[in-house]
Amino acid sequence: MSEQTTFDIQQVIAQAKAVITDPRGYFQTMPKTGGYANPVIFVAVMGALTGLITAVLSFFGSAAGMLAAGLGALILMPIFAVIGSFIGAAILFVIWKLMGSGENYETAYRCQSSATAIYPVVALVAIIPYVGNIIMISWGAFLMIEASVWVHGRKRSVAQIVFGILAVLLILSNVASERAARQMEARMDQAGRQFDGIEDMSPEEAGRKMGEFFKGLEEANKESDTGKE
């Protein structure tokens, strides 16, 4: 039986607050069925709020690329959040099935949807290098442990092992990727400054600057590839 689908911002806020402040109590009483409409609406609102926070914070960034990325997040985050929630729920559904859960995909989606309540909070601390990803992964793993126990009826010790290992692997992967991305951004910013005043340069000087730019880009790519190994 489907839940009544109505957009109630107060209900969305109350749900997000419950997930953040009392995850155990929330998952103990979370409806396992009722349709996808309300969970999708919740994800979209969390995505929109995250995009808004990212856009506002981008105005304090000095790079034009950061500003463009922030404005893009305002538009795209709700869409990506909804798409990602279905993909994430599919992965969680398989994990919980392997753990012995008898719940269906809709229940997995509702657990995944609820976890997006942390997105806006994580967006506030994402300006600190590496901290945002670490908090999001660790916090998300904690929520999935609670969901495993109170929604799927799995043993806490088993859930802690499964999601703990996954969290460590994801953190290591994300830290390495973010490090490579930041190195690339720094290289590109440094290389871009070489073109300041290029309109006043002679053709020979402009050609030399162009060569230095491509050399820096090549070195950045090599460092990025080394970081992935």
Buried (B, 14 or more C-beta within 10 A) or exposed (E): EEEEEEEEEEEBEEBBEBBBEEBEEBBEEBEEEBBBBBBBBBBBBBBBBBBBBBBEBBEEBEEEBBBEBBBBBBEEBBEBBBEBBBEBBBEBBEBBBEBEBEBEBBBBBBBBBBBBBBBBBBBBEBBEEBEBBBBBBBBBBBBBBBBBBBBBEBEEEBBBEBBBEBBEEBBEEBBEBBBBEEBBBEBBEEBBEBBEEEEEEEEEEBEEBEEEBEEBBEEBEEBBEEBEE
